[in-house]
Amino acid sequence: MKKYFSSLRHRDFRLFFSGQMVSLTGSWMQNIAQGWLVLQITNSPFIMGIVNAVASLPILLFSLVGGVISDRLNKRNLVILTQTVQMLLAFAMGVLISTKLIALWQIIIIAGVVGLSNALDSPARQSFIIEMVGKDDLSNAIALNSLIFNIARILGPIIAGFMVGTLGVAACFYFNGISFLAVIAGLWMMRGNFSSKNQHHDSLKESTLAGARYVWRNKEIRNLIILIAVSSLFGMSYIVLMPVFARDVLQVGPKGLGILVAAIGCGALLSALSLTFVSHSPKSSRFVSLGGMVLGGSLLIFGFSRSVPLSLLALVGVGWGLITQTATINNLLQKDTPDELRGRVMGFYTLMFLGMVPVGSFLAGLLAEWFGVPTAVGLGGGVCLLASTIFSRGLRD
């Protein structure tokens, strides 16, 4: 049993693990609350896509720079900074809503600043894990990190759904602000040496190009990055349309929205648990293809389902497929990358995983306006199936 939780023997990772559980629950509550708030204000799935695109656009523009910075700085200190910024922004949103001063332009600006913070945070956070646990326990740490992320994905939407209906939207933002204190405290209590491993002092441009050349010349890493981009562009964009599914397609309201998103979390939780048990498997690369196929097939079913039970089952498959593929790719990328380049490679991972979201959100919103929400989601599922078949061939473990 110990090998299934081997990464928790590292004190610094235990602190990170416990702080993340609280903070991620708050973040999911805010995500649900913000989507419902935008729908209330605008009544437009297209505008919802725009807001999500603005939140992710800084990641598209600056995540490669974030990767370079994370290779040059103390990653723990960088994550403390980004988490503090996001905490303050969550409180600001809560105050604006409580005082009834909230407007769409304010939501868009704050979403953009949060996105800029994430562009710096994500490469540092991803490449930070191996510094806490080492290569031997990296697979297990990524699996456990996915586990708590997806427990939060279940708890956050459910709590948010009931909180929006009882205490109001602002309460979710206040809770999220408070939740950041847990992860910030855990980071401050760490004792490890997280100073930069990069001894080179090239220009920002040259450092970025060095990372790009490494990714492009390594066929396996290149294919993994392409798969992440496709899953983000066509497999994750459905999330922006979930409030429309809840209100108009399945007609289950805000509480139903929380349950729908929680179903994705259930599938992702099952994925994280299964990855924990196989984290030391010598054949981990097979989960890249399997995850992508389950993701694509489940999206097709969900897009055209009008049955709530069938939709929930399909969303469980969506969550399982997405996390199985992305967590396995994360592990393979980090293990195959030299220490001095890891931040930059994870910058590309962030760029493709989160940076494609603005394009995907815009495309999903546009297709939903033109052809309807079900067709937009179904098309995304088909593309994910095709890409997994093509780009996952020949991967090494």
C-alpha positions as CSV (number, residue, x, y, z in Angstrom):
1,M,0.0,0.0,0.0
2,K,2.9,2.4,0.7
3,K,4.0,2.5,-2.9
4,Y,0.6,3.9,-3.9
5,F,1.3,6.9,-1.7
6,S,5.1,6.9,-1.9
7,S,5.3,10.7,-2.7
8,L,3.7,11.5,0.6
9,R,6.9,10.4,2.5
10,H,8.3,13.8,1.4
11,R,7.4,16.5,4.0
12,D,7.3,19.4,1.5
13,F,5.0,17.5,-0.8
14,R,2.7,16.7,2.1
15,L,2.4,20.4,2.8
16,F,1.8,21.1,-0.8
17,F,-0.8,18.3,-1.0
18,S,-2.8,19.4,2.0
19,G,-2.8,23.1,1.0
20,Q,-3.9,22.3,-2.6
21,M,-6.9,20.4,-1.4
22,V,-8.5,23.4,0.3
23,S,-7.4,25.9,-2.3
24,L,-8.6,23.9,-5.4
25,T,-12.0,23.4,-3.9
26,G,-12.4,27.2,-3.6
27,S,-11.1,27.7,-7.2
28,W,-13.7,25.3,-8.6
29,M,-16.4,27.1,-6.6
30,Q,-15.4,30.4,-8.2
31,N,-15.3,28.9,-11.7
32,I,-18.9,27.7,-11.3
33,A,-20.1,30.9,-9.8
34,Q,-18.4,33.1,-12.4
35,G,-20.0,31.1,-15.3
36,W,-23.4,31.4,-13.7
37,L,-22.9,35.1,-13.0
38,V,-21.9,35.8,-16.7
39,L,-24.9,33.9,-17.9
40,Q,-27.2,35.9,-15.6
41,I,-25.8,39.2,-16.8
42,T,-25.6,38.5,-20.5
43,N,-27.8,35.5,-21.3
44,S,-25.4,34.6,-24.1
45,P,-23.2,31.5,-24.5
46,F,-21.1,33.5,-26.9
47,I,-20.2,36.1,-24.2
48,M,-19.5,33.2,-21.8
49,G,-17.0,32.0,-24.4
50,I,-15.5,35.5,-24.7
51,V,-15.0,35.7,-20.9
52,N,-13.3,32.3,-20.8
53,A,-11.1,33.2,-23.7
54,V,-10.0,36.4,-22.0
55,A,-9.1,34.4,-18.9
56,S,-6.9,32.0,-20.9
57,L,-5.5,34.5,-23.5
58,P,-2.6,35.5,-21.2
59,I,-1.6,31.9,-20.9
60,L,-1.5,31.7,-24.7
61,L,0.7,34.8,-24.9
62,F,2.9,34.5,-21.8
63,S,3.2,30.9,-20.6
64,L,6.5,30.4,-22.6
65,V,7.9,33.4,-20.8
66,G,6.6,31.9,-17.6
67,G,8.5,28.8,-18.3
68,V,11.7,30.7,-18.8
69,I,11.1,32.7,-15.6
70,S,10.4,29.5,-13.6
71,D,13.8,28.0,-14.8
72,R,15.6,31.2,-13.5
73,L,13.8,31.8,-10.2
74,N,13.0,30.0,-7.0
75,K,9.8,28.2,-7.9
76,R,8.3,28.2,-4.4
77,N,8.6,31.9,-4.1
78,L,7.1,32.4,-7.6
79,V,4.1,30.3,-6.7
80,I,3.6,32.2,-3.4
81,L,3.5,35.4,-5.4
82,T,0.9,34.2,-7.9
83,Q,-1.3,32.6,-5.3
84,T,-1.3,35.8,-3.3
85,V,-2.4,37.8,-6.4
86,Q,-5.2,35.4,-7.1
87,M,-6.4,35.5,-3.5
88,L,-6.7,39.3,-3.6
89,L,-8.6,39.2,-6.9
90,A,-11.1,36.7,-5.5
91,F,-11.8,39.0,-2.6
92,A,-12.2,41.9,-5.0
93,M,-14.8,40.0,-7.0
94,G,-16.7,39.2,-3.9
95,V,-16.8,42.8,-2.8
96,L,-18.0,44.0,-6.2
97,I,-20.8,41.5,-6.3
98,S,-21.9,42.2,-2.7
99,T,-22.0,45.9,-3.3
100,K,-23.9,45.4,-6.6
101,L,-21.2,47.3,-8.5
102,I,-20.3,44.3,-10.6
103,A,-20.3,44.8,-14.4
104,L,-19.2,42.6,-17.3
105,W,-16.1,44.7,-18.0
106,Q,-14.9,44.2,-14.4
107,I,-15.3,40.4,-14.7
108,I,-13.4,40.5,-18.0
109,I,-10.5,42.5,-16.6
110,I,-10.2,40.4,-13.4
111,A,-10.4,37.2,-15.5
112,G,-7.5,38.5,-17.6
113,V,-5.3,39.3,-14.6
114,V,-6.0,35.9,-13.1
115,G,-5.0,34.4,-16.5
116,L,-1.7,36.4,-16.5
117,S,-1.0,35.1,-13.0
118,N,-1.7,31.5,-14.2
119,A,0.7,32.0,-17.1
120,L,3.5,32.4,-14.5
121,D,2.1,30.0,-11.9
122,S,1.4,26.9,-14.0
123,P,4.9,26.2,-15.5
124,A,6.5,26.8,-12.1
125,R,3.9,24.7,-10.2
126,Q,4.2,21.8,-12.7
127,S,8.0,21.7,-12.7
128,F,8.1,22.3,-8.9
129,I,6.7,18.9,-8.1
130,I,9.8,17.0,-9.2
131,E,11.9,19.2,-6.9
132,M,9.8,18.1,-3.9
133,V,9.8,14.4,-4.6
134,G,12.5,13.5,-7.2
135,K,12.1,11.4,-10.3
136,D,11.4,8.1,-8.5
137,D,8.2,9.4,-7.0
138,L,7.2,11.8,-9.7
139,S,4.5,9.6,-11.3
140,N,2.9,9.0,-7.9
141,A,3.1,12.7,-7.0
142,I,1.4,13.7,-10.3
143,A,-1.3,11.0,-9.8
144,L,-2.0,12.2,-6.2
145,N,-2.0,15.8,-7.3
146,S,-4.6,14.8,-9.9
147,L,-6.5,13.0,-7.2
148,I,-6.9,16.1,-5.0
149,F,-7.6,18.3,-8.0
150,N,-10.5,16.1,-8.9
151,I,-11.8,15.6,-5.4
152,A,-12.0,19.4,-5.4
153,R,-13.6,19.3,-8.8
154,I,-16.4,17.2,-7.2
155,L,-16.7,19.1,-4.0
156,G,-16.3,22.6,-5.4
157,P,-19.2,22.6,-8.0
158,I,-21.6,20.8,-5.6
159,I,-20.9,23.4,-2.8
160,A,-21.1,26.2,-5.3
161,G,-24.4,25.0,-6.7
162,F,-26.0,25.1,-3.3
163,M,-24.2,28.2,-2.2
164,V,-25.3,30.2,-5.2
165,G,-28.9,29.2,-4.5
166,T,-28.8,30.1,-0.8
167,L,-26.0,32.6,0.0
168,G,-25.5,34.1,-3.4
169,V,-22.7,34.2,-6.0
170,A,-20.5,36.5,-3.9
171,A,-20.1,33.8,-1.2
172,C,-18.2,31.5,-3.6
173,F,-15.6,34.2,-4.3
174,Y,-15.1,35.0,-0.6
175,F,-14.6,31.3,0.1
176,N,-12.1,31.0,-2.7
177,G,-10.1,34.0,-1.3
178,I,-10.0,32.4,2.2
179,S,-8.9,29.0,0.7
180,F,-5.7,30.5,-0.8
181,L,-4.4,31.0,2.7
182,A,-4.0,27.2,3.1
183,V,-1.7,26.7,0.1
184,I,0.3,29.9,0.8
185,A,0.9,28.7,4.4
186,G,2.0,25.3,3.2
187,L,4.5,26.9,0.8
188,W,6.0,29.1,3.5
189,M,6.5,26.1,5.8
190,M,8.6,24.2,3.2
191,R,12.3,23.6,4.0
192,G,13.7,22.3,0.6
193,N,16.2,24.1,-1.6
194,F,14.2,25.3,-4.6
195,S,16.7,27.6,-6.1
196,S,17.2,27.7,-9.9
197,K,19.0,24.8,-11.5
198,N,19.7,26.9,-14.7
199,Q,23.2,28.4,-14.7
200,H,22.9,29.9,-18.1
201,H,22.0,33.6,-18.5
202,D,20.9,33.9,-22.1
203,S,18.4,36.5,-23.2
204,L,14.7,35.9,-22.7
205,K,14.3,35.4,-26.4
206,E,17.2,32.9,-26.7
207,S,16.1,31.0,-23.7
208,T,12.6,30.6,-25.1
209,L,14.0,29.5,-28.5
210,A,16.2,26.9,-26.8
211,G,13.2,25.4,-25.2
212,A,11.3,25.5,-28.5
213,R,14.2,23.7,-30.3
214,Y,14.3,21.0,-27.7
215,V,10.5,20.3,-28.0
216,W,10.6,20.4,-31.8
217,R,13.6,18.1,-32.3
218,N,12.3,15.5,-29.9
219,K,9.6,13.6,-31.8
220,E,8.0,12.0,-28.8
221,I,7.8,15.2,-26.8
222,R,6.5,17.0,-29.9
223,N,3.7,14.5,-30.4
224,L,2.8,14.7,-26.7
225,I,2.6,18.5,-26.9
226,I,0.4,18.2,-30.0
227,L,-2.0,15.8,-28.2
228,I,-2.3,18.2,-25.3
229,A,-3.1,21.0,-27.7
230,V,-5.9,19.0,-29.4
231,S,-7.4,17.9,-26.1
232,S,-7.5,21.5,-24.9
233,L,-8.8,23.0,-28.1
234,F,-11.5,20.5,-28.8
235,G,-11.9,18.4,-25.6
236,M,-12.0,21.1,-22.8
237,S,-13.9,23.8,-24.6
238,Y,-17.2,22.1,-23.7
239,I,-16.9,23.3,-20.1
240,V,-17.8,26.9,-21.2
241,L,-21.1,25.6,-22.5
242,M,-22.1,23.7,-19.3
243,P,-24.4,26.4,-18.0
244,V,-26.3,26.3,-21.3
245,F,-26.6,22.5,-21.0
246,A,-27.9,22.9,-17.4
247,R,-30.4,25.6,-18.2
248,D,-31.6,24.9,-21.7
249,V,-30.7,21.4,-22.9
250,L,-31.2,19.3,-19.8
251,Q,-33.1,21.9,-17.8
252,V,-31.7,21.1,-14.4
253,G,-30.9,24.7,-13.1
254,P,-27.9,25.9,-11.0
255,K,-27.9,23.0,-8.6
256,G,-28.0,20.6,-11.6
257,L,-25.0,22.5,-13.1
258,G,-23.0,21.8,-10.0
259,I,-24.0,18.1,-10.3
260,L,-23.1,17.9,-14.0
261,V,-19.6,19.4,-13.4
262,A,-19.2,17.2,-10.3
263,A,-19.8,14.1,-12.6
264,I,-16.8,15.2,-14.6
265,G,-14.9,15.3,-11.3
266,C,-16.1,11.8,-10.4
267,G,-14.6,10.5,-13.6
268,A,-11.4,12.4,-13.1
269,L,-11.2,11.1,-9.5
270,L,-11.5,7.5,-10.8
271,S,-8.8,8.3,-13.2
272,A,-6.5,9.8,-10.6
273,L,-7.1,6.7,-8.3
274,S,-6.3,4.3,-11.1
275,L,-3.2,6.3,-12.0
276,T,-2.1,6.1,-8.4
277,F,-2.2,2.3,-8.5
278,V,-0.3,2.1,-11.8
279,S,2.1,5.0,-11.3
280,H,5.0,2.6,-11.1
281,S,3.9,0.6,-14.2
282,P,6.5,0.2,-17.0
283,K,3.8,0.6,-19.6
284,S,2.3,4.0,-18.7
285,S,2.4,5.4,-22.2
286,R,-0.6,3.3,-23.3
287,F,-2.8,5.5,-21.1
288,V,-2.2,8.4,-23.5
289,S,-4.1,6.8,-26.3
290,L,-6.7,5.2,-24.1
291,G,-7.5,8.4,-22.3
292,G,-7.9,10.3,-25.5
293,M,-10.3,7.8,-27.0
294,V,-12.5,7.7,-23.9
295,L,-12.5,11.5,-23.8
296,G,-13.6,11.8,-27.5
297,G,-16.2,9.1,-27.3
298,S,-17.7,10.4,-24.1
299,L,-18.0,13.9,-25.5
300,L,-19.9,12.5,-28.5
301,I,-22.4,10.8,-26.3
302,F,-22.8,13.8,-24.0
303,G,-23.3,16.2,-26.9
304,F,-26.3,14.4,-28.3
305,S,-27.8,13.0,-25.1
306,R,-31.1,14.4,-23.7
307,S,-31.2,12.0,-20.8
308,V,-29.8,13.3,-17.5
309,P,-28.6,9.9,-16.3
310,L,-26.9,9.2,-19.7
311,S,-25.3,12.7,-19.7
312,L,-24.0,12.2,-16.2
313,L,-22.5,8.8,-17.2
314,A,-20.9,10.4,-20.3
315,L,-19.4,13.2,-18.2
316,V,-17.8,10.6,-15.9
317,G,-16.1,9.2,-19.1
318,V,-15.1,12.8,-20.1
319,G,-13.4,13.3,-16.7
320,W,-11.7,9.9,-16.8
321,G,-10.4,10.3,-20.3
322,L,-9.1,13.9,-19.9
323,I,-7.2,13.3,-16.7
324,T,-5.8,9.9,-17.8
325,Q,-4.3,11.4,-20.9
326,T,-3.1,14.7,-19.5
327,A,-1.6,13.4,-16.3
328,T,0.3,10.7,-18.2
329,I,1.6,13.2,-20.7
330,N,2.7,15.5,-17.8
331,N,4.6,12.6,-16.3
332,L,6.3,11.5,-19.6
333,L,7.3,15.1,-20.4
334,Q,8.9,15.8,-17.0
335,K,10.8,12.5,-16.9
336,D,12.3,12.9,-20.3
337,T,13.4,16.6,-19.9
338,P,16.7,17.8,-18.4
339,D,16.4,19.8,-15.1
340,E,17.6,23.1,-16.7
341,L,14.9,22.9,-19.4
342,R,12.0,21.5,-17.4
343,G,10.4,24.8,-16.7
344,R,10.4,25.7,-20.4
345,V,9.0,22.4,-21.5
346,M,6.2,22.7,-19.0
347,G,5.7,26.2,-20.3
348,F,4.9,24.6,-23.7
349,Y,2.7,22.1,-21.8
350,T,0.9,25.0,-20.2
351,L,0.6,26.9,-23.5
352,M,-1.0,23.9,-25.2
353,F,-3.1,22.7,-22.2
354,L,-4.4,26.0,-21.0
355,G,-3.4,28.4,-23.7
356,M,-5.6,26.8,-26.4
357,V,-8.6,27.4,-24.2
358,P,-9.3,30.9,-25.4
359,V,-9.3,29.7,-29.0
360,G,-11.4,26.6,-28.0
361,S,-13.8,28.7,-25.9
362,F,-14.3,31.2,-28.7
363,L,-14.8,28.4,-31.3
364,A,-17.2,26.5,-29.0
365,G,-19.3,29.6,-28.4
366,L,-19.4,30.5,-32.1
367,L,-20.3,27.0,-33.1
368,A,-23.0,26.9,-30.4
369,E,-24.5,30.1,-31.7
370,W,-24.5,28.8,-35.3
371,F,-25.3,25.1,-35.0
372,G,-26.4,24.6,-31.4
373,V,-24.6,23.5,-28.3
374,P,-24.8,19.7,-28.9
375,T,-23.2,19.9,-32.4
376,A,-20.3,22.0,-31.0
377,V,-19.5,19.4,-28.3
378,G,-20.0,16.5,-30.7
379,L,-17.5,17.9,-33.2
380,G,-14.9,18.3,-30.5
381,G,-15.3,14.7,-29.4
382,G,-14.7,13.5,-33.0
383,V,-11.5,15.5,-33.3
384,C,-10.2,14.1,-30.0
385,L,-10.8,10.6,-31.2
386,L,-8.9,11.2,-34.5
387,A,-5.9,12.9,-32.9
388,S,-5.5,10.2,-30.3
389,T,-5.4,7.6,-33.0
390,I,-2.7,9.5,-35.0
391,F,-0.3,11.0,-32.5
392,S,-0.1,8.4,-29.7
393,R,1.5,5.8,-31.9
394,G,5.0,4.7,-31.1
395,L,5.3,6.4,-27.7
396,R,8.0,5.0,-25.4
397,D,7.5,4.4,-21.6
